[in-house]
Amino acid sequence: MARLTTFLTAFAFLALAALPGQAKAADIYETLKADPQFSILVQIIEGADLEWRYQDERPRTVFAPVNAAFESIPGGYEDMLPPLNPSTKENVSALLLYQIVPGRVRPETLTGQLTSMTTFQRGKVMIDGTKDPLRYGGRFGGNVAGPVQEASNGLIVPIDAMPIPQFEEVTPPKLEAPEGQ
């Protein structure tokens, strides 16, 4: 009788664990991998060894370029794919981290306003909610190109271009000639 009770308890436990909705929700990286519209982005993430940035439990929002965004890059995106030399890997990593902001940022909460956020690259990005669709990244950014996808550790917002950070234009100081010249 004890064996039957143990068997039934184990069976009930396994059955409960297998119920829909009881499974652990996929993280951002797993969600990206499961969606064919992000297959190029996933290849680039893997080539830069940045999967962990999309798997950490801290909430984040990824403004994720869809495949068409990469396919429209003048000159192509192939240099972003592995194998990467160290310099290229560093640049690709910076571009990928520029697409990630902390917290769960829903585009509808940004409607009607300009918002500046700090990215995982540690730079600033401008998100323009005064435009329809919302624009991530200013002049060299991308527009929201689909519905937000939920993941266990954040949100994925599809965009139609690869956002590139803009550096503030700096006016160089005027050089004065040394006295006597």
Backbone as ProteinMPNN parsed JSONL, in Angstrom:
{"seq_chain_A": "MARLTTFLTAFAFLALAALPGQAKAADIYETLKADPQFSILVQIIEGADLEWRYQDERPRTVFAPVNAAFESIPGGYEDMLPPLNPSTKENVSALLLYQIVPGRVRPETLTGQLTSMTTFQRGKVMIDGTKDPLRYGGRFGGNVAGPVQEASNGLIVPIDAMPIPQFEEVTPPKLEAPEGQ", "coords_chain_A": {"N_chain_A": [[0.821, -1.197, 0.0], [1.965, 1.231, 0.738], [3.785, 1.61, -1.339], [2.055, 2.031, -3.464], [0.809, 4.413, -2.677], [3.035, 6.131, -2.67], [3.699, 5.988, -5.391], [1.343, 7.093, -6.549], [1.408, 9.668, -5.452], [3.791, 10.669, -6.565], [3.073, 10.529, -9.268], [0.91, 12.338, -9.344], [2.249, 14.697, -8.681], [3.979, 14.991, -10.918], [2.049, 15.237, -12.927], [0.803, 17.654, -12.235], [2.944, 19.391, -12.58], [3.177, 19.342, -15.312], [1.021, 20.722, -16.298], [-0.529, 23.16, -18.439], [0.52, 26.555, -18.29], [1.735, 26.192, -15.923], [4.307, 25.76, -16.501], [7.632, 27.082, -16.638], [7.959, 30.384, -17.718], [9.333, 31.508, -20.82], [12.527, 33.106, -21.138], [13.846, 36.276, -22.376], [15.828, 35.719, -24.318], [15.222, 33.026, -25.051], [12.662, 33.445, -26.061], [13.168, 35.137, -28.248], [14.671, 33.326, -29.793], [12.712, 31.473, -30.443], [11.093, 32.776, -32.227], [10.806, 33.229, -35.611], [11.134, 35.714, -36.926], [13.215, 36.96, -35.688], [15.566, 35.626, -36.246], [18.063, 36.36, -37.413], [18.995, 38.305, -35.62], [19.327, 36.662, -33.358], [21.444, 35.001, -34.234], [23.464, 36.916, -34.327], [23.588, 37.763, -31.657], [24.464, 35.355, -30.483], [26.954, 35.09, -31.765], [28.324, 37.183, -30.621], [28.513, 36.302, -28.079], [26.6, 37.015, -26.122], [24.324, 35.963, -24.971], [23.66, 35.693, -22.262], [22.995, 38.279, -21.458], [20.407, 38.525, -22.169], [19.124, 36.726, -20.673], [19.29, 37.112, -17.943], [17.669, 37.634, -14.8], [16.814, 40.176, -14.022], [14.464, 42.723, -14.83], [13.997, 43.894, -18.169], [13.844, 45.695, -21.29], [13.912, 44.897, -24.641], [14.575, 46.427, -27.605], [14.128, 45.108, -30.412], [15.578, 44.467, -33.478], [13.95, 43.28, -36.392], [14.297, 40.609, -38.832], [14.09, 41.807, -41.419], [15.081, 44.339, -40.902], [17.841, 43.955, -40.636], [18.383, 42.951, -43.153], [18.071, 45.18, -44.699], [20.244, 46.777, -44.281], [22.662, 48.865, -45.649], [25.248, 47.474, -47.552], [25.119, 45.149, -46.151], [24.822, 42.727, -43.419], [26.54, 40.747, -42.787], [29.137, 40.957, -41.718], [28.653, 41.124, -39.062], [28.162, 38.652, -38.157], [29.284, 35.512, -36.703], [32.506, 34.007, -37.561], [33.847, 36.397, -35.345], [36.237, 39.002, -35.26], [38.182, 40.298, -32.486], [37.855, 43.151, -32.296], [35.626, 43.717, -33.931], [33.737, 42.172, -32.6], [33.522, 43.549, -30.195], [32.403, 45.969, -31.105], [29.977, 45.051, -32.194], [28.836, 44.023, -29.875], [28.453, 46.418, -28.444], [26.506, 47.635, -30.073], [24.379, 45.814, -29.759], [23.881, 46.026, -26.986], [23.009, 48.61, -26.862], [20.409, 48.392, -27.639], [18.955, 47.604, -25.483], [17.1, 48.419, -22.63], [16.685, 49.174, -19.132], [14.08, 47.681, -17.111], [10.52, 47.122, -17.632], [9.389, 48.408, -20.358], [6.727, 49.646, -21.841], [5.614, 50.519, -25.051], [3.207, 52.02, -25.269], [3.143, 53.468, -22.897], [4.832, 55.504, -23.359], [3.763, 57.169, -25.181], [3.176, 60.237, -26.82], [5.288, 61.677, -25.768], [8.77, 62.672, -25.429], [11.37, 60.618, -24.461], [14.241, 60.046, -22.591], [16.525, 57.496, -22.046], [18.808, 55.413, -20.21], [20.852, 53.064, -21.71], [21.803, 49.535, -21.793], [24.281, 49.682, -22.777], [25.29, 51.776, -21.563], [25.026, 54.274, -22.559], [22.993, 57.041, -23.662], [19.661, 56.921, -24.945], [17.237, 58.211, -27.139], [13.777, 58.079, -27.051], [11.114, 58.454, -29.052], [7.971, 59.172, -28.535], [6.16, 60.842, -29.645], [5.781, 60.379, -32.222], [4.107, 58.276, -34.627], [4.522, 55.239, -35.884], [6.023, 54.693, -32.617], [9.388, 55.775, -32.121], [12.588, 54.464, -31.715], [15.656, 55.563, -30.823], [16.329, 57.938, -32.303], [17.604, 59.706, -35.194], [19.102, 57.638, -36.383], [17.684, 55.359, -35.721], [15.011, 53.008, -35.053], [11.618, 52.183, -35.943], [8.758, 51.095, -34.08], [7.621, 47.911, -34.94], [5.697, 45.961, -34.648], [3.661, 43.899, -32.445], [4.237, 43.987, -28.885], [6.152, 41.543, -27.197], [5.89, 39.322, -24.513], [8.115, 38.178, -21.982], [9.676, 36.105, -19.484], [11.51, 37.676, -18.133], [11.191, 40.244, -19.048], [10.399, 42.505, -21.776], [9.929, 42.344, -25.34], [10.284, 44.446, -27.995], [9.542, 44.669, -31.236], [11.415, 46.205, -33.848], [11.957, 48.163, -36.859], [14.497, 48.714, -37.875], [18.087, 48.721, -37.478], [19.169, 50.115, -34.624], [21.52, 52.724, -34.146], [23.895, 54.16, -32.042], [24.066, 57.683, -31.429], [26.487, 60.138, -31.219], [26.976, 63.042, -29.349], [27.5, 66.06, -31.067], [30.518, 67.654, -30.878], [31.932, 70.742, -30.43], [35.055, 71.619, -31.408], [37.645, 73.012, -29.353], [38.813, 76.362, -29.851], [41.927, 76.859, -31.191], [44.566, 78.726, -30.117], [47.166, 80.667, -31.418], [50.482, 80.487, -30.199], [51.93, 83.16, -28.328], [53.733, 85.648, -30.075], [53.806, 84.582, -32.534]], "CA_chain_A": [[0.0, 0.0, 0.0], [2.863, 2.382, 0.802], [4.343, 1.796, -2.673], [1.002, 2.602, -4.293], [0.661, 5.799, -2.251], [4.216, 6.846, -3.16], [3.549, 6.074, -6.839], [0.268, 8.041, -6.857], [1.887, 11.005, -5.081], [4.751, 11.065, -7.591], [2.322, 10.73, -10.502], [0.152, 13.592, -9.193], [3.224, 15.793, -8.737], [4.387, 15.135, -12.315], [0.901, 15.71, -13.698], [0.642, 19.079, -11.935], [4.064, 20.113, -13.18], [3.009, 19.358, -16.763], [-0.158, 21.503, -16.679], [-0.249, 24.432, -19.111], [0.534, 27.696, -17.374], [2.592, 25.879, -14.787], [5.681, 25.719, -16.981], [8.365, 28.335, -16.487], [7.879, 31.213, -18.917], [10.603, 31.668, -21.52], [13.192, 34.396, -20.976], [13.917, 37.041, -23.616], [16.638, 35.002, -25.306], [14.444, 31.882, -25.538], [11.548, 33.987, -26.835], [13.741, 35.559, -29.522], [15.04, 32.116, -30.548], [11.506, 30.775, -30.883], [10.369, 33.583, -33.213], [11.621, 33.302, -36.83], [11.428, 37.083, -37.367], [14.426, 37.417, -35.0], [16.636, 34.633, -36.428], [19.353, 37.025, -37.659], [19.398, 38.893, -34.341], [19.798, 35.575, -32.497], [22.775, 34.629, -34.717], [24.396, 37.98, -33.947], [23.731, 37.651, -30.195], [25.295, 34.185, -30.211], [28.307, 35.388, -32.231], [28.942, 38.117, -29.665], [28.487, 35.633, -26.763], [25.83, 37.866, -25.208], [23.056, 35.335, -24.595], [23.408, 35.938, -20.839], [22.379, 39.6, -21.284], [18.989, 38.373, -22.467], [18.618, 35.673, -19.799], [19.327, 37.553, -16.558], [16.315, 37.79, -14.253], [16.411, 41.575, -13.856], [13.6, 43.123, -15.939], [14.573, 44.727, -19.218], [13.1, 45.751, -22.54], [14.793, 44.833, -25.804], [14.035, 46.951, -28.853], [14.767, 44.074, -31.212], [15.397, 44.553, -34.931], [13.468, 42.085, -37.082], [15.188, 40.209, -39.932], [14.048, 42.798, -42.499], [15.945, 45.455, -40.514], [19.217, 43.587, -40.969], [18.473, 42.77, -44.6], [18.06, 46.488, -45.358], [21.47, 47.518, -43.967], [23.516, 49.009, -46.829], [26.49, 46.712, -47.4], [24.824, 43.877, -45.506], [25.045, 42.509, -41.988], [27.36, 39.55, -42.644], [30.301, 41.2, -40.856], [28.213, 41.038, -37.67], [27.983, 37.237, -37.849], [30.542, 34.856, -36.343], [33.428, 34.337, -36.477], [34.13, 37.823, -35.226], [37.515, 39.352, -34.655], [37.903, 40.976, -31.204], [37.388, 44.526, -32.473], [34.258, 43.652, -34.448], [32.897, 41.622, -31.53], [33.293, 44.654, -29.255], [31.469, 46.904, -31.736], [28.673, 44.383, -32.274], [28.32, 43.992, -28.494], [27.971, 47.763, -28.118], [25.239, 47.843, -30.791], [23.347, 44.994, -29.125], [23.562, 46.572, -25.666], [22.289, 49.864, -27.1], [19.009, 48.049, -27.88], [18.35, 47.113, -24.244], [16.922, 49.395, -21.549], [16.198, 48.51, -17.918], [12.658, 47.729, -16.784], [9.526, 46.715, -18.629], [8.963, 49.669, -20.96], [5.697, 49.434, -22.858], [5.534, 51.682, -25.933], [2.033, 52.869, -25.013], [3.396, 54.361, -21.757], [5.701, 56.584, -23.842], [3.027, 57.914, -26.202], [3.02, 61.675, -26.637], [6.426, 62.314, -25.092], [10.148, 62.285, -25.712], [11.932, 60.019, -23.261], [15.645, 59.666, -22.664], [16.819, 56.395, -21.133], [20.159, 54.871, -20.254], [20.839, 51.718, -22.252], [22.761, 48.613, -21.202], [25.581, 50.103, -23.298], [25.571, 52.887, -20.655], [24.796, 55.532, -23.247], [21.604, 57.501, -23.652], [18.873, 56.747, -26.157], [16.007, 58.997, -27.162], [12.609, 57.35, -27.529], [10.172, 59.482, -29.476], [6.589, 58.726, -28.488], [5.294, 61.806, -30.327], [5.595, 59.852, -33.576], [3.353, 57.031, -34.729], [4.812, 54.493, -34.663], [7.069, 55.138, -31.706], [10.735, 55.645, -32.691], [13.655, 54.187, -30.754], [17.012, 55.857, -31.242], [16.586, 59.138, -33.088], [17.79, 59.679, -36.64], [19.623, 56.333, -36.788], [16.959, 54.38, -34.927], [14.002, 52.195, -35.711], [10.229, 52.337, -35.535], [8.091, 49.887, -33.596], [7.161, 47.198, -36.126], [4.864, 44.819, -34.306], [3.209, 43.87, -31.05], [5.182, 43.673, -27.815], [6.131, 40.154, -26.754], [6.206, 39.144, -23.095], [9.044, 37.121, -21.58], [9.723, 36.023, -18.024], [12.381, 38.709, -17.583], [11.02, 41.542, -19.68], [9.602, 42.689, -22.984], [10.582, 42.459, -26.634], [9.558, 45.365, -28.864], [10.124, 44.575, -32.575], [11.621, 47.463, -34.56], [12.206, 47.96, -38.282], [15.855, 49.102, -38.264], [19.136, 48.491, -36.482], [19.511, 51.424, -34.056], [22.946, 53.017, -33.983], [24.036, 55.306, -31.128], [24.556, 58.958, -31.944], [27.301, 60.854, -30.253], [26.745, 64.48, -29.425], [28.534, 66.776, -31.802], [31.329, 68.465, -29.98], [32.66, 71.801, -31.11], [36.426, 71.596, -30.888], [38.062, 74.316, -28.829], [39.623, 77.157, -30.775], [43.335, 76.86, -30.85], [45.16, 80.05, -30.251], [48.584, 80.598, -31.713], [51.305, 81.004, -29.099], [52.332, 84.561, -28.481], [54.943, 85.867, -30.85], [53.721, 83.969, -33.869]], "C_chain_A": [[0.87, 1.267, 0.0], [3.462, 2.674, -0.569], [3.317, 2.455, -3.595], [0.797, 4.074, -3.956], [1.823, 6.644, -2.773], [4.11, 7.05, -4.671], [2.496, 7.122, -7.212], [0.688, 9.478, -6.531], [2.851, 11.524, -6.148], [4.036, 11.362, -8.909], [1.554, 12.054, -10.459], [1.078, 14.795, -9.291], [3.663, 16.045, -10.181], [3.258, 15.673, -13.175], [0.673, 17.201, -13.466], [1.734, 19.902, -12.591], [3.893, 20.258, -14.691], [1.804, 20.189, -17.215], [0.244, 22.771, -17.417], [-0.342, 25.573, -18.106], [1.4, 27.441, -16.16], [4.066, 25.846, -15.196], [6.319, 27.087, -16.811], [8.28, 29.111, -17.797], [9.269, 31.386, -19.509], [11.189, 33.046, -21.243], [13.291, 35.082, -22.346], [14.695, 36.282, -24.69], [15.862, 33.818, -25.902], [13.285, 32.336, -26.419], [12.023, 34.462, -28.205], [14.06, 34.347, -30.401], [13.817, 31.411, -31.132], [10.755, 31.521, -31.988], [11.228, 33.769, -34.465], [11.946, 34.72, -37.293], [12.68, 37.662, -36.707], [15.619, 36.481, -35.23], [17.999, 35.268, -36.681], [19.865, 37.645, -36.363], [19.955, 37.821, -33.418], [21.198, 35.125, -32.923], [23.824, 35.645, -34.275], [24.635, 37.958, -32.438], [24.669, 36.498, -29.856], [26.746, 34.427, -30.629], [29.058, 36.309, -31.294], [28.993, 37.534, -28.259], [27.736, 36.457, -25.723], [24.498, 37.256, -24.784], [22.676, 35.669, -23.158], [22.753, 37.298, -20.592], [20.865, 39.553, -21.502], [18.327, 37.344, -21.541], [18.582, 36.074, -18.328], [17.913, 37.838, -16.071], [15.864, 39.233, -14.091], [15.581, 42.02, -15.059], [14.295, 44.086, -16.898], [13.634, 44.721, -20.41], [14.117, 45.774, -23.665], [14.025, 45.392, -26.997], [14.773, 46.176, -29.938], [14.505, 44.25, -32.708], [14.937, 43.216, -35.518], [14.415, 41.785, -38.246], [15.234, 41.241, -41.054], [14.928, 44.009, -42.182], [17.392, 45.165, -40.882], [19.397, 43.47, -42.481], [18.499, 44.102, -45.339], [19.306, 47.322, -45.04], [22.313, 47.628, -45.233], [24.852, 48.276, -46.597], [26.305, 45.398, -46.674], [25.186, 43.815, -44.033], [26.022, 41.365, -41.734], [28.574, 39.749, -41.746], [29.936, 41.174, -39.365], [28.063, 39.588, -37.21], [29.327, 36.605, -37.47], [31.191, 34.21, -37.57], [33.775, 35.825, -36.505], [35.542, 38.034, -34.69], [37.224, 40.171, -33.402], [37.351, 42.393, -31.351], [35.937, 44.552, -32.957], [33.309, 43.157, -33.371], [32.553, 42.708, -30.514], [32.276, 45.647, -29.824], [30.061, 46.32, -31.819], [28.038, 44.328, -30.883], [27.752, 45.347, -28.101], [26.632, 48.048, -28.809], [24.104, 47.054, -30.147], [22.928, 45.567, -27.776], [22.826, 47.905, -25.763], [20.791, 49.613, -27.282], [18.263, 47.655, -26.611], [18.283, 48.247, -23.221], [16.378, 48.658, -20.322], [14.69, 48.672, -17.734], [11.786, 47.228, -17.928], [8.903, 47.988, -19.189], [7.985, 49.378, -22.09], [5.599, 50.69, -23.729], [4.351, 52.599, -25.634], [2.227, 53.798, -23.815], [4.254, 55.549, -22.163], [5.014, 57.471, -24.87], [2.912, 59.385, -25.825], [4.194, 62.375, -25.984], [7.761, 61.852, -25.653], [10.737, 61.777, -24.41], [13.385, 59.661, -23.517], [15.883, 58.58, -21.621], [18.279, 56.003, -21.266], [20.065, 53.416, -20.698], [21.814, 50.822, -21.49], [24.172, 48.888, -21.722], [26.126, 51.252, -22.439], [25.498, 54.254, -21.333], [23.327, 55.899, -23.134], [20.954, 57.197, -24.997], [17.624, 57.607, -26.018], [14.905, 58.123, -27.75], [11.532, 58.391, -27.795], [8.763, 58.909, -29.576], [5.631, 59.717, -29.11], [5.03, 61.364, -31.76], [4.766, 58.574, -33.516], [3.807, 56.326, -35.996], [5.955, 55.119, -33.856], [8.432, 54.866, -32.333], [11.76, 55.491, -31.582], [14.983, 54.574, -31.387], [17.233, 57.019, -32.174], [16.771, 58.878, -34.567], [18.262, 58.315, -37.149], [18.975, 55.214, -35.979], [15.974, 53.594, -35.745], [12.627, 52.461, -35.137], [9.671, 51.013, -35.027], [7.404, 49.228, -34.789], [6.312, 45.974, -35.805], [4.477, 44.852, -32.848], [4.339, 43.477, -30.089], [5.024, 42.204, -27.438], [6.593, 40.089, -25.3], [7.211, 38.012, -22.926], [9.114, 37.15, -20.062], [10.527, 37.165, -17.41], [12.262, 40.045, -18.305], [10.164, 41.508, -20.924], [10.494, 42.741, -24.215], [9.696, 43.351, -27.493], [10.214, 45.27, -30.249], [10.263, 45.963, -33.204], [12.117, 47.163, -35.973], [13.588, 48.363, -38.769], [16.814, 48.782, -37.131], [19.519, 49.841, -35.889], [21.013, 51.56, -33.822], [23.062, 54.238, -33.082], [24.557, 56.535, -31.861], [25.358, 59.623, -30.841], [27.061, 62.334, -30.45], [27.868, 65.137, -30.196], [29.243, 67.709, -30.827], [32.056, 69.501, -30.816], [34.069, 71.823, -30.542], [36.812, 72.986, -30.383], [38.906, 75.042, -29.863], [41.058, 77.136, -30.28], [43.896, 78.249, -31.085], [46.636, 79.859, -30.49], [49.363, 81.129, -30.526], [51.744, 82.423, -29.388], [53.651, 84.652, -29.237], [54.891, 85.215, -32.206], [52.64, 84.613, -34.678]], "O_chain_A": [[0.541, 2.252, -0.661], [3.635, 3.836, -0.936], [3.657, 3.322, -4.401], [0.629, 4.897, -4.857], [1.611, 7.753, -3.265], [4.391, 8.136, -5.178], [2.732, 7.947, -8.094], [0.35, 10.402, -7.271], [2.748, 12.671, -6.583], [4.36, 12.337, -9.587], [1.554, 12.804, -11.435], [0.731, 15.8, -9.913], [3.713, 17.194, -10.618], [3.496, 16.489, -14.067], [0.379, 17.933, -14.411], [1.474, 20.991, -13.102], [4.412, 21.204, -15.283], [1.592, 20.341, -18.418], [1.246, 23.397, -17.07], [-1.171, 25.557, -17.197], [1.761, 28.375, -15.444], [4.958, 25.898, -14.348], [5.642, 28.114, -16.835], [8.507, 28.548, -18.868], [10.263, 31.408, -18.783], [10.46, 34.03, -21.127], [12.863, 34.52, -23.355], [14.264, 36.214, -25.841], [15.851, 33.633, -27.119], [12.966, 31.684, -27.413], [11.357, 34.219, -29.211], [13.761, 34.338, -31.595], [13.896, 30.817, -32.208], [9.868, 30.948, -32.62], [12.279, 34.405, -34.391], [12.942, 34.916, -37.989], [13.158, 38.724, -37.105], [16.591, 36.54, -34.476], [19.006, 34.75, -36.199], [21.048, 37.522, -36.044], [20.966, 38.052, -32.755], [22.053, 34.892, -32.069], [24.936, 35.277, -33.897], [25.771, 38.118, -31.992], [25.569, 36.651, -29.03], [27.668, 34.014, -29.926], [30.281, 36.231, -31.18], [29.466, 38.198, -27.336], [28.18, 36.582, -24.582], [23.629, 37.971, -24.285], [21.504, 35.901, -22.863], [22.025, 37.455, -19.612], [20.14, 40.446, -21.065], [17.119, 37.12, -21.617], [17.896, 35.423, -17.538], [17.055, 38.243, -16.855], [14.664, 39.499, -14.028], [15.95, 41.729, -16.196], [15.064, 44.959, -16.496], [12.753, 43.869, -20.53], [15.061, 46.564, -23.651], [12.958, 44.891, -27.352], [15.883, 46.53, -30.332], [13.36, 44.191, -33.156], [15.471, 42.16, -35.18], [15.244, 42.623, -38.601], [16.308, 41.522, -41.587], [15.463, 44.638, -43.095], [18.091, 46.043, -41.387], [20.438, 43.844, -43.02], [18.912, 44.148, -46.498], [19.408, 48.463, -45.49], [22.651, 46.611, -45.837], [25.492, 48.452, -45.56], [27.244, 44.606, -46.588], [25.782, 44.741, -43.482], [26.304, 41.045, -40.579], [29.002, 38.808, -41.078], [30.82, 41.199, -38.509], [27.862, 39.323, -36.024], [30.383, 37.1, -37.866], [30.49, 33.896, -38.532], [33.969, 36.415, -37.568], [35.983, 37.333, -33.78], [36.118, 40.693, -33.264], [36.462, 42.787, -30.596], [35.121, 45.32, -32.448], [32.195, 43.667, -33.242], [31.422, 42.777, -30.032], [31.391, 46.111, -29.106], [29.077, 47.008, -31.549], [26.839, 44.561, -30.735], [26.686, 45.419, -27.49], [25.731, 48.63, -28.205], [22.993, 47.565, -30.004], [21.739, 45.589, -27.459], [22.099, 48.283, -24.844], [19.988, 50.527, -27.097], [17.061, 47.397, -26.659], [19.27, 48.94, -22.976], [15.693, 47.643, -20.454], [14.105, 49.672, -18.15], [12.26, 46.954, -19.03], [8.008, 48.575, -18.58], [8.377, 48.92, -23.163], [5.512, 51.8, -23.205], [4.473, 53.82, -25.732], [1.544, 54.818, -23.72], [4.392, 56.502, -21.396], [5.616, 58.418, -25.375], [2.6, 59.737, -24.687], [4.101, 63.563, -25.674], [7.867, 60.789, -26.266], [10.618, 62.429, -23.372], [13.718, 59.048, -24.532], [15.495, 58.722, -20.462], [18.907, 56.23, -22.3], [19.299, 52.632, -20.136], [22.565, 51.3, -20.639], [25.147, 48.382, -21.168], [27.284, 51.644, -22.579], [25.869, 55.267, -20.741], [22.526, 55.15, -22.575], [21.606, 57.213, -26.041], [17.036, 57.718, -24.942], [15.074, 57.51, -28.804], [11.098, 59.108, -26.894], [8.406, 58.256, -30.556], [4.422, 59.486, -29.116], [4.157, 61.911, -32.434], [4.728, 57.884, -32.497], [3.495, 56.789, -37.093], [6.725, 55.944, -34.348], [8.618, 53.848, -33.0], [11.8, 56.278, -30.636], [15.392, 53.976, -32.382], [18.288, 57.073, -32.806], [16.179, 57.957, -35.13], [17.863, 57.887, -38.232], [19.633, 54.245, -35.601], [16.076, 53.517, -36.969], [12.485, 52.904, -33.997], [10.067, 49.943, -35.49], [6.698, 49.885, -35.553], [6.224, 45.05, -36.615], [4.91, 45.728, -32.1], [5.258, 42.738, -30.443], [3.91, 41.684, -27.368], [7.572, 40.73, -24.919], [7.161, 37.012, -23.642], [8.664, 38.105, -19.43], [10.251, 37.577, -16.283], [13.147, 40.891, -18.183], [9.327, 40.625, -21.111], [11.66, 43.132, -24.141], [8.517, 43.063, -27.698], [11.337, 45.746, -30.421], [9.357, 46.791, -33.111], [12.624, 46.078, -36.256], [13.831, 48.356, -39.975], [16.41, 48.597, -35.983], [20.138, 50.649, -36.581], [21.676, 50.63, -33.362], [22.401, 55.248, -33.324], [25.37, 56.44, -32.78], [24.947, 59.658, -29.681], [26.955, 62.817, -31.577], [29.041, 64.814, -30.007], [28.616, 68.445, -30.065], [32.72, 69.165, -31.797], [34.26, 72.022, -29.343], [36.363, 74.001, -30.916], [39.62, 74.421, -30.649], [41.343, 77.367, -29.104], [43.703, 78.849, -32.143], [47.284, 79.018, -29.866], [48.957, 82.113, -29.908], [51.906, 82.825, -30.54], [54.555, 83.836, -29.053], [55.859, 85.295, -32.962], [52.419, 84.231, -35.828]]}, "name": "protein", "num_of_chains": 1, "seq": "MARLTTFLTAFAFLALAALPGQAKAADIYETLKADPQFSILVQIIEGADLEWRYQDERPRTVFAPVNAAFESIPGGYEDMLPPLNPSTKENVSALLLYQIVPGRVRPETLTGQLTSMTTFQRGKVMIDGTKDPLRYGGRFGGNVAGPVQEASNGLIVPIDAMPIPQFEEVTPPKLEAPEGQ"}
